[in-house]
Structure formats: structure tokens, C-alpha cells
């Protein structure tokens, strides 16, 4: 019984390795260049870089109203 389960386990390993071997690879330099280009193109829409205007910021401190 252990021999049959061992064979099945090895078949699964071989199947996984074949699947991973067929994955298209991208060079790190190409991926880094694409990521840098994406960041530069979208920098103006990034609130961490441009900031959030106080009128549209839902987390701004609320003004207190006091009655005299």
C-alpha cells in the first residue's frame, strides 16, 4: 500500500514540476522597468505622493460647534 501511495505522490510532484516548467518567465530587469514606468504614469493619482485635500479628507478633525 505504501508503494502505491508513494507512486501517486511522485506522479503529483512530476505533474506540478511540469506545470511550473511551462510558466512564462519575465526577466527581473524587465519587470522592474515596467513597474517603474507604471509608478511614474500613475504618480499624479497617488494620494500618498500628492496628498489629500482637506475638503475631501474624511479623516480630518471635525470642527466643533459651540453655542453661547
MMTF fields as JSON, N, C-alpha, C and O atoms, coordinates in Angstrom:
{
  "mmtfVersion": "1.0.0",
  "mmtfProducer": "UNKNOWN",
  "numBonds": 271,
  "numAtoms": 272,
  "numGroups": 68,
  "numChains": 1,
  "numModels": 1,
  "chainsPerModel": [1],
  "groupsPerChain": [68],
  "chainIdList": ["A"],
  "bondAtomList": [4, 2, 8, 6, 12, 10, 16, 14, 20, 18, 24, 22, 28, 26, 32, 30, 36, 34, 40, 38, 44, 42, 48, 46, 52, 50, 56, 54, 60, 58, 64, 62, 68, 66, 72, 70, 76, 74, 80, 78, 84, 82, 88, 86, 92, 90, 96, 94, 100, 98, 104, 102, 108, 106, 112, 110, 116, 114, 120, 118, 124, 122, 128, 126, 132, 130, 136, 134, 140, 138, 144, 142, 148, 146, 152, 150, 156, 154, 160, 158, 164, 162, 168, 166, 172, 170, 176, 174, 180, 178, 184, 182, 188, 186, 192, 190, 196, 194, 200, 198, 204, 202, 208, 206, 212, 210, 216, 214, 220, 218, 224, 222, 228, 226, 232, 230, 236, 234, 240, 238, 244, 242, 248, 246, 252, 250, 256, 254, 260, 258, 264, 262, 268, 266],
  "bondOrderList": [1, 1, 1, 1, 1, 1, 1, 1, 1, 1, 1, 1, 1, 1, 1, 1, 1, 1, 1, 1, 1, 1, 1, 1, 1, 1, 1, 1, 1, 1, 1, 1, 1, 1, 1, 1, 1, 1, 1, 1, 1, 1, 1, 1, 1, 1, 1, 1, 1, 1, 1, 1, 1, 1, 1, 1, 1, 1, 1, 1, 1, 1, 1, 1, 1, 1, 1],
  "groupList": [{"groupName": "UNK", "atomNameList": ["N", "CA", "C", "O"], "elementList": ["N", "C", "C", "O"], "formalChargeList": [0, 0, 0, 0], "bondAtomList": [1, 0, 2, 1, 3, 2], "bondOrderList": [1, 1, 2], "singleLetterCode": "X", "chemCompType": "L-PEPTIDE LINKING"}],
  "groupTypeList": [0, 0, 0, 0, 0, 0, 0, 0, 0, 0, 0, 0, 0, 0, 0, 0, 0, 0, 0, 0, 0, 0, 0, 0, 0, 0, 0, 0, 0, 0, 0, 0, 0, 0, 0, 0, 0, 0, 0, 0, 0, 0, 0, 0, 0, 0, 0, 0, 0, 0, 0, 0, 0, 0, 0, 0, 0, 0, 0, 0, 0, 0, 0, 0, 0, 0, 0, 0],
  "groupIdList": [1, 2, 3, 4, 5, 6, 7, 8, 9, 10, 11, 12, 13, 14, 15, 16, 17, 18, 19, 20, 21, 22, 23, 24, 25, 26, 27, 28, 29, 30, 31, 32, 33, 34, 35, 36, 37, 38, 39, 40, 41, 42, 43, 44, 45, 46, 47, 48, 49, 50, 51, 52, 53, 54, 55, 56, 57, 58, 59, 60, 61, 62, 63, 64, 65, 66, 67, 68],
  "secStructList": [7, 2, 2, 2, 2, 2, 2, 2, 2, 2, 2, 2, 2, 2, 2, 2, 2, 2, 2, 2, 2, 6, 1, 7, 7, 7, 7, 2, 2, 2, 2, 2, 2, 2, 2, 2, 2, 2, 2, 2, 2, 6, 4, 4, 4, 7, 2, 2, 2, 2, 7, 7, 7, 6, 6, 6, 7, 6, 6, 1, 7, 7, 7, 7, 7, 7, 7, 7],
  "xCoordList": [0.827, 0.0, 0.864, 0.532, 1.964, 2.819, 3.527, 3.833, 3.793, 4.421, 3.506, 3.96, 2.212, 1.244, 1.046, 0.951, 0.983, 0.812, 2.064, 1.976, 3.227, 4.48, 4.511, 4.956, 4.042, 3.994, 3.031, 3.329, 1.876, 0.905, 1.475, 1.254, 2.2, 2.811, 3.852, 3.933, 4.636, 5.647, 5.002, 5.521, 3.878, 3.165, 2.676, 2.736, 2.193, 1.738, 2.903, 2.758, 4.052, 5.239, 5.661, 5.964, 5.683, 6.064, 5.077, 5.479, 3.793, 2.772, 2.977, 2.869, 3.267, 3.495, 4.744, 4.741, 5.801, 7.033, 6.831, 7.375, 6.059, 5.765, 4.963, 5.202, 4.012, 3.215, 4.109, 3.987, 5.0, 5.892, 6.892, 7.303, 7.286, 8.24, 7.617, 8.331, 6.302, 5.617, 5.234, 4.697, 5.495, 5.161, 6.134, 7.348, 5.588, 6.439, 7.147, 6.523, 8.433, 9.247, 9.519, 9.6, 9.657, 9.995, 11.288, 11.444, 12.202, 13.46, 13.181, 12.273, 13.959, 13.779, 13.969, 13.24, 14.926, 15.166, 13.959, 13.617, 13.316, 12.127, 10.965, 10.255, 10.766, 9.687, 9.907, 8.955, 11.152, 11.459, 11.22, 10.711, 11.58, 11.361, 9.872, 9.435, 9.087, 7.639, 7.007, 6.109, 7.463, 6.942, 7.282, 6.441, 8.496, 8.903, 8.078, 7.654, 7.848, 7.046, 5.612, 5.026, 5.044, 3.687, 3.608, 2.661, 4.597, 4.605, 4.705, 4.032, 5.532, 5.685, 4.403, 4.034, 3.726, 2.497, 1.367, 0.526, 1.333, 0.23, 0.592, -0.156, 1.711, 2.156, 1.196, 1.012, 0.587, -0.301, -1.605, -2.252, -1.997, -3.226, -2.971, -3.911, -1.736, -1.39, -1.523, -0.749, -2.492, -2.677, -1.514, -1.344, -0.721, 0.437, 1.531, 2.345, 1.56, 2.559, 2.041, 2.777, 0.785, 0.24, -0.48, -0.686, -0.865, -1.611, -3.101, -3.532, -3.871, -5.328, -5.774, -5.35, -6.63, -7.109, -7.966, -8.655, -7.917, -8.635, -10.145, -10.868, -10.633, -12.079, -12.612, -13.776, -11.782, -12.246, -11.737, -12.014, -11.006, -10.45, -11.502, -11.89, -11.974, -12.992, -12.423, -13.192, -11.111, -10.488, -9.981, -9.284, -10.316, -9.864, -10.566, -11.634, -9.962, -10.573, -11.812, -11.795, -12.855, -14.129, -14.117, -13.554, -14.748, -14.875, -15.988, -17.069, -15.696, -16.681, -17.526, -17.032, -18.769, -19.693, -20.065, -20.529, -19.857, -20.209, -21.297, -21.242, -22.265, -23.361, -23.1, -22.716, -23.313, -23.081, -24.391, -24.421],
  "yCoordList": [-1.205, 0.0, 1.26, 2.239, 1.239, 2.421, 2.649, 3.789, 1.568, 1.706, 2.408, 3.244, 2.077, 2.705, 4.171, 5.02, 4.47, 5.867, 6.679, 7.865, 6.038, 6.707, 7.035, 8.115, 6.115, 6.357, 7.491, 8.347, 7.5, 8.581, 9.926, 10.938, 9.941, 11.187, 11.673, 12.868, 10.762, 11.133, 11.627, 12.542, 11.031, 11.492, 12.925, 13.738, 13.228, 14.592, 15.574, 16.695, 15.153, 16.008, 16.273, 17.41, 15.225, 15.378, 16.282, 17.126, 16.112, 16.959, 18.422, 19.31, 18.678, 20.045, 20.637, 21.8, 19.851, 20.341, 20.642, 21.623, 19.815, 20.09, 21.379, 22.174, 21.578, 22.804, 24.026, 25.016, 23.957, 25.082, 25.321, 26.459, 24.272, 24.42, 25.15, 25.77, 25.084, 25.723, 27.175, 27.837, 27.678, 29.064, 29.998, 29.799, 31.019, 32.005, 32.858, 33.337, 33.039, 33.808, 35.195, 35.377, 36.16, 37.528, 37.881, 37.583, 38.509, 38.912, 39.97, 40.787, 39.946, 40.892, 42.32, 43.218, 42.54, 43.893, 44.403, 45.583, 43.52, 43.922, 44.209, 45.199, 43.364, 43.578, 44.868, 45.602, 45.149, 46.375, 47.604, 48.612, 47.534, 48.672, 48.922, 50.073, 47.852, 48.008, 48.57, 49.408, 48.121, 48.636, 50.106, 50.887, 50.489, 51.886, 52.753, 53.847, 52.281, 53.03, 53.184, 54.258, 52.127, 52.194, 53.217, 54.002, 53.207, 54.151, 55.591, 56.473, 55.836, 57.188, 57.656, 58.825, 56.764, 57.132, 57.445, 58.296, 56.776, 56.933, 57.755, 57.754, 58.451, 59.211, 60.349, 60.671, 60.957, 62.093, 61.668, 62.485, 60.418, 59.935, 59.275, 58.798, 59.241, 58.575, 59.555, 60.508, 59.34, 60.279, 60.267, 61.229, 59.214, 59.204, 60.133, 60.609, 60.397, 61.301, 62.725, 63.673, 62.889, 64.223, 64.79, 66.001, 63.952, 64.418, 64.455, 64.325, 64.63, 64.674, 66.057, 66.565, 66.664, 68.0, 67.899, 66.902, 68.924, 68.882, 68.864, 68.386, 69.367, 69.369, 67.977, 67.683, 67.124, 65.784, 64.706, 63.526, 65.079, 64.106, 63.712, 64.548, 62.472, 62.062, 61.879, 61.741, 61.872, 61.643, 62.926, 62.865, 64.079, 65.343, 65.559, 65.001, 66.361, 66.641, 67.493, 68.461, 67.122, 67.808, 69.127, 69.228, 70.124, 71.414, 71.294, 70.773, 71.78, 71.724, 72.989, 74.087, 72.812, 73.937, 74.192, 73.29, 75.413, 75.721, 76.791, 77.778, 76.566, 77.526, 78.398, 77.918, 79.667, 80.604, 81.014, 81.803],
  "zCoordList": [0.0, 0.0, 0.0, -0.667, 0.739, 0.79, -0.532, -0.881, -1.283, -2.592, -3.575, -4.356, -3.547, -4.454, -4.096, -4.982, -2.813, -2.407, -2.725, -3.044, -2.636, -2.975, -4.466, -4.855, -5.293, -6.737, -7.056, -7.888, -6.396, -6.618, -6.189, -6.855, -5.091, -4.625, -5.623, -5.908, -6.148, -7.144, -8.436, -9.075, -8.825, -10.025, -9.834, -10.757, -8.636, -8.352, -8.394, -8.881, -7.886, -7.915, -9.351, -9.714, -10.169, -11.576, -12.297, -13.097, -12.023, -12.65, -12.255, -13.101, -10.993, -10.53, -11.174, -11.579, -11.27, -11.887, -13.369, -13.877, -14.066, -15.475, -15.614, -16.523, -14.708, -14.732, -14.524, -15.244, -13.546, -13.258, -14.379, -14.606, -15.077, -16.176, -17.36, -18.148, -17.494, -18.623, -18.358, -19.246, -17.173, -16.85, -17.566, -17.52, -18.228, -18.898, -17.848, -16.902, -18.022, -17.081, -17.65, -18.865, -16.763, -17.147, -16.42, -15.236, -17.126, -16.5, -15.441, -15.589, -14.389, -13.288, -13.779, -13.357, -14.653, -15.163, -15.949, -15.865, -16.71, -17.466, -16.52, -16.697, -15.528, -14.566, -13.778, -13.516, -13.4, -12.659, -13.516, -13.025, -14.794, -15.693, -15.89, -15.909, -16.037, -16.196, -14.929, -15.005, -13.778, -12.51, -12.335, -11.889, -12.677, -12.575, -13.521, -13.146, -14.727, -15.697, -15.196, -15.324, -14.629, -14.089, -12.958, -12.891, -12.075, -10.952, -11.435, -10.9, -12.435, -12.965, -13.653, -13.54, -14.357, -15.058, -14.084, -14.373, -12.938, -12.0, -10.772, -9.794, -10.797, -9.629, -9.289, -8.115, -10.296, -10.025, -9.357, -8.701, -9.509, -8.882, -7.527, -6.891, -7.084, -5.833, -4.67, -4.583, -3.772, -2.66, -1.669, -0.92, -1.647, -0.756, -1.252, -0.461, -2.553, -3.115, -3.222, -2.95, -3.614, -3.852, -2.642, -2.564, -1.703, -0.545, -0.826, -1.972, 0.21, 0.102, 0.525, 1.563, -0.278, 0.087, 1.345, 1.56, 2.158, 3.431, 3.233, 4.107, 2.116, 1.897, 1.559, 1.829, 0.975, 0.612, 1.558, 1.344, 2.59, 3.517, 4.55, 5.366, 4.541, 5.517, 6.921, 7.873, 7.078, 8.374, 9.025, 10.038, 8.465, 9.049, 10.389, 10.642, 11.224, 12.52, 12.297, 11.538, 12.956, 12.791, 13.56, 14.65, 12.969, 13.643, 14.681, 14.408, 15.845, 16.913, 16.895, 16.64, 17.163, 17.195, 18.659, 19.356, 19.107, 20.493, 20.506, 19.772, 21.348, 21.481, 22.694, 23.761, 22.507, 23.605, 24.199, 25.143]
}
